Amino acid sequence: MEVNVLKRKISLRAKRKKSIRSKISGTNECPRVSIFKSNRTVYVQAIDDVKAVTIASCSGKKLGIKANIEGAKTLAKEFANELKKSNINKVVFDRNGYLYHGVVAAFGDCLRENGIEL
């Protein structure tokens, strides 16, 4: 990929990320669920922005899950179980600048299917 195209792609994601984060915030009762995907794996964490602490987290790398739709669904099931252990049923979804498509959409939909309200 050409250098200028890659720089533009990264800057557009950063712009979307900044726009999203200015509108949402997590609390202890309703934390912000932030997703990060790399080429190999997907990471997700529930964050209380008031206290600036991570309530729950889940890593596809530790579970041996790849960064595809099936892996995102498996990760969402595991993460929903961790949220339920912390007595959390409602969250705010932070797609972290990614488009709500593919892996990110599969994760969000499967989280809803497992009883977490977005």
N, C-alpha and C positions, 0 to 999 in steps of 0.2 A: 504494500500500500504506500502511496506517495506520502511524503512527510507532511505537506500542506494539508492533505485530506485528513490525515490522522490527527493533526493538531486541531483542525476545525471540528472533527467528530468529538474529541475530548472536551473542547471548549463548549460545545453545544450541550453535552451531558452535564457539565458543571453549571451551566446556566439554568437548565431544567431542575437540577438538584437544589440550587439556591432558591428558586421560585417555590418549589414544593416545601422546603424546610421553613420558609417564611410564613407558611399558612398553617402548619401542623405542629403540635407539641404533645409530648406524652406526660402522663401523671402516674402515680402509683396505682390508681384504680384502673386507668385506661392507658397503658404504656404505648410507646411508638415502636412498631415492629419494622426494623430496617433490614433490607436484604442487600447482599453484595454477591455478585456473580463474577467469577473469573472464567477463563477458558476451560479450566479443569474441574472446578467445584463451586458450590454455593454455600454462603454463610448467612446466618440470620440471627438477630438478637432483639430482645425486648428491652427498651430503654425508658427509664424514668428521667425526663428532662429537668424536672424540678430539683431533684437531688443529684442529678448527673451520675446515675449508677445504672449498671446493666442488671436487669432482673432475671432474665433467662437467655440462654444462647444455645445455638445448635450449629454444628459444622458438618458439612458434607464430607470433608476430608477425614474426620474421625470415624464417620459411619461407612466410609468407602463408597460414597455415592458420586456419580458423575454429574456434570452440569447439563443435564437434559431434562425433558419434561417428566419422565418417570422418576428420575432422581429428585426433582423438586417436589413431587407428590409424596415420596417417601419421607423426605425431610420435613414437609409440612405436617405429616402425621406424628413424627417424633416431637416436633416443636409444639404441636397442640397438646400433647401429653405433658410436656414440661410446663406449659402455661397453666394447664388444669391443676398440676401439683401446687402451683403458686396461687391458686384460686383466682385466676384471671380468665374472664369469659369475653371481654370486649377490649379491642385494641384499635389503634390508628395505624394504617398501613402506609409506610414510607417506601416508595419504590426506588428511592435513591437515584433519581435521574434517568432510570431505565424506562423504556416504553412499556405499557401494560400489555405485553404480548409474549407468547411463548413460555419460557421458564418462569418469568415473574407472574404472569397470569395463572399458570398452572399452580404455582405455590399459593397464591391468594385464594383461588377457587377451592383448593383442597383444604385450606385452613378453615374456610367457611363450612365445608362438608363435615369437618371434625368438631364442629360446635363452637368455634370462635367467631364472634361477631366483629366484622370489619366496618 
